[in-house]
Amino acid sequence: MAEYITSGQQNVLLNQPAVFDASIPCRNGFVFHEDGSGIFTLCGKTSNCFARYQITFNGNVSLPEGGTVVPIAVALAVNGETKLTSRAIVTPAAVEEFFNVTSTAIITVPKGCCYSVSLRAVPASDDPTVTPAPVIVLQDGNLDISRIA
């Protein structure tokens, strides 16, 4: 298991990855990450057909001061594509009101391949008439990556 954290507060722009600044890294070469980056590389190092990982994010999110109150969301993205089933949505009553969110996904990486994974601020609605928050605040996030098969 590998654990990555982001301490304090950071602004995360819409559709951009959150940055993780400290880690207890994977020592088996299954997960690669550079502290200060938001991209994680999962490797399909296996004697089977695939390697399977469980990724879980837990952290606090809010709207920044001066923002407009709208639903906000985070989700895991694989190779730049958002996994909508991992989307965690909250609707704050006011700016700077923090909510704890959890997002999880199972990622299957084929043997010999590598996938990139990130946590992103994403639109909370699929409705194109709803304007998403252009930035959210992330505080004290924790991302756990476990190889499960």
N, C-alpha and C positions, 0 to 999 in steps of 0.2 A: 504494500500500500504506500502511496505517496500522498503527502498533504502540502497544500500551497495556501498561503494567506495573503490578504491585503489588509494592512492595519491602517487605522485612521480613516479619513474620508477622501474619496476621489470622485470627480465628475466623470461620468461615462457618457459619451455622445451616442446618439441613436445609431444602431447597427455597427457600433465599434466595440472591440473587446475591452473588458476590464483588465487592469494590470495587477499582477500578483508579485509582491516584492520580497517574499521570504518563503522558505520551503523546508520540508523534510523529504528529500528527493528519493526517487526509486533507485535502488542500488543494483538492480538486475538488468538495466538497459532497456526496460520496457517502455518507460515514459521519459521524455526529454523536455526540459523547460529551463529557460534562462531567467533568473530573478530580474524583475523589472519589465517583463514581457507579459503579454496576455495570450500567447499561443502555446499550446501543449502538443507534443507529438507522441502519438501512441504507435508502437511498433508491433507488427504481426510476427514477432519472433516466436515460432512454435513448431512442433513436429506434427501438429494436426493441421486441418484445413484453415483454421482461423484462430485468432486470439480474441477473447471477449473481456471487456472492461465495464465496470460500473462507475459512473462519475456522478458525484453528488456535490452540489453547491448549497451552502447556507450562508446567509448574510442579511444585512439590514439595508433597505432602500428607502429613498424619499425623493421628493421634488426639491430642487434648489430654491433658495431665497429668490424672489422675483419671478418664479415660474408660475405657470397657469395650472390650476388643479384639474388634472385629467388622470385616468387610469395609467399606471406604469407597469412595465414588465421586464423581466430578464429571461433568457433562455440559453441553452447550450447550442453551439453551432459546430457542425462537423464539416470540415473542408469548406468552410465559409457559408454553408447552408444551415439555416436555423432549423432545429428539431422542434417543431411546434408542440409536440407532446411533452416537452420539457419546460414549456413556458409557465412562469410563475407570475400571476397578475395581482396587483393590489390597487385599491382606489383610496388614496389619502383624502382626508377632509380638509387638509391645509398643507401649505408648503412646510418643509422642514419637519414633517411628521413621519417618523421612521416606522417601517413595518419589517418584520422578519420574514424572509421568503426562503423556500427550499425548492431546488430544481434537481431532477435526477434523470439519468438516461443510461441505457445499456448500449454500448457501441461494439460492433463486431468488425474486427480488422482482418482481412484475408492474409493468409500466410505470405510473408515476404513483402507486404505493403506497409505503408505508414499513413496514418490519418492525422490531420491537425484538428484540434478541438479548442474552443474558446467559450467564455461566458460573455454574452452581449446584452446590451440594452436593446430591446426590440419593441415594436408597436404592440400595444395591449389588445388591439382589435384588428380583425381582418377587414373591417368596413373601411373602404377608401375615403369615405366622407368624414371620418374621424381623424383629427390632426393629433399625431402622437407627440409626447413630450420630447423636445429636441435633446434634452440632457437629463440624466438622473444622478442622484448622489448615492454612492455605494459606501457603506461603512462596515469595517471588520468582517470581510468575507473570508470564507474557508472553502476550499475545493479539495475534495478527496477523490483520488483515482485508485481503484482497486482492480487488480487482474482477477477475474473470477473463473476463467476457463482458457 
